[in-house]
Amino acid sequence: MRYYKKVMKTAEQIQEEEYLIRVENADVSLDGKGVLYGVSWELKPGEQWAVIGRNGSGKSTFLKLLLGEVRPLPDRGRLTYRL
């Protein structure tokens, strides 16, 4: 799975801004099967992302993680919102 982003602001502006969503070293399991391992990612104001990957690569699970529909395994990562 790959992540692509389109930045609408300069790199300097984005570095100075706080993140809106941050995933830190998260592992996710569904029905007892590991799906995502060690995912780290953040969304900053002005960014646009595309999530691209093959079938079964974890795209939908990643988006569910961002929406809070699934959570990282206990003591296996953190999901933080600053909206």
C-alpha positions as CSV (number, residue, x, y, z in Angstrom):
1,M,0.0,0.0,0.0
2,R,1.3,3.5,-0.9
3,Y,0.2,6.9,0.2
4,Y,0.4,10.0,-2.0
5,K,-0.3,13.5,-1.0
6,K,-0.9,16.8,-2.7
7,V,0.3,19.8,-0.7
8,M,-1.7,23.0,-1.1
9,K,0.7,25.1,1.0
10,T,4.5,25.6,1.1
11,A,6.6,23.1,3.0
12,E,7.6,25.8,5.5
13,Q,3.9,26.5,6.3
14,I,3.1,22.9,6.8
15,Q,6.0,22.2,9.1
16,E,4.9,25.1,11.3
17,E,1.3,23.8,11.6
18,E,0.0,21.2,13.9
19,Y,-1.3,17.9,12.6
20,L,-5.1,17.2,12.4
21,I,-4.8,13.4,12.6
22,R,-1.7,11.4,13.6
23,V,-1.2,7.6,13.6
24,E,1.9,6.4,15.5
25,N,3.3,2.9,15.0
26,A,-0.2,1.3,15.0
27,D,-0.9,-2.4,14.6
28,V,-4.5,-3.3,13.7
29,S,-6.0,-6.8,13.9
30,L,-9.4,-7.9,12.4
31,D,-11.0,-11.1,13.6
32,G,-7.7,-12.1,15.2
33,K,-5.7,-11.7,12.0
34,G,-3.1,-8.9,11.8
35,V,-3.9,-6.5,9.0
36,L,-1.7,-3.4,9.5
37,Y,1.7,-3.3,11.2
38,G,3.7,-0.3,12.4
39,V,1.7,2.3,10.5
40,S,2.8,5.9,11.1
41,W,1.1,8.7,9.3
42,E,-0.2,12.2,9.8
43,L,-2.5,14.7,8.1
44,K,-1.7,18.4,8.3
45,P,-3.9,21.3,7.2
46,G,-3.9,21.9,3.4
47,E,-2.9,18.3,2.5
48,Q,-4.7,16.0,0.2
49,W,-3.9,12.3,0.2
50,A,-4.7,9.3,-2.1
51,V,-4.4,5.8,-0.7
52,I,-3.4,3.3,-3.4
53,G,-2.8,-0.4,-3.2
54,R,-3.7,-3.8,-4.4
55,N,-6.8,-5.7,-3.2
56,G,-6.3,-6.9,0.4
57,S,-3.4,-4.5,1.1
58,G,-5.2,-2.7,4.0
59,K,-6.6,0.4,2.3
60,S,-10.1,0.1,3.8
61,T,-8.7,-0.9,7.2
62,F,-6.4,2.1,7.1
63,L,-9.3,4.5,6.4
64,K,-11.4,2.8,9.1
65,L,-8.6,3.4,11.5
66,L,-8.6,7.1,10.6
67,L,-12.4,7.3,11.1
68,G,-12.1,5.5,14.4
69,E,-14.1,2.5,13.3
70,V,-11.2,0.3,14.3
71,R,-8.6,1.0,16.9
72,P,-4.9,0.1,17.2
73,L,-4.2,-3.0,19.3
74,P,-3.7,-2.2,23.0
75,D,-0.2,-0.9,23.6
76,R,0.5,-1.2,19.9
77,G,0.2,2.3,18.6
78,R,-1.7,5.5,19.0
79,L,-4.3,7.5,17.1
80,T,-4.6,11.2,17.9
81,Y,-7.1,13.8,16.6
82,R,-6.7,17.6,16.8
83,L,-9.7,18.7,14.8
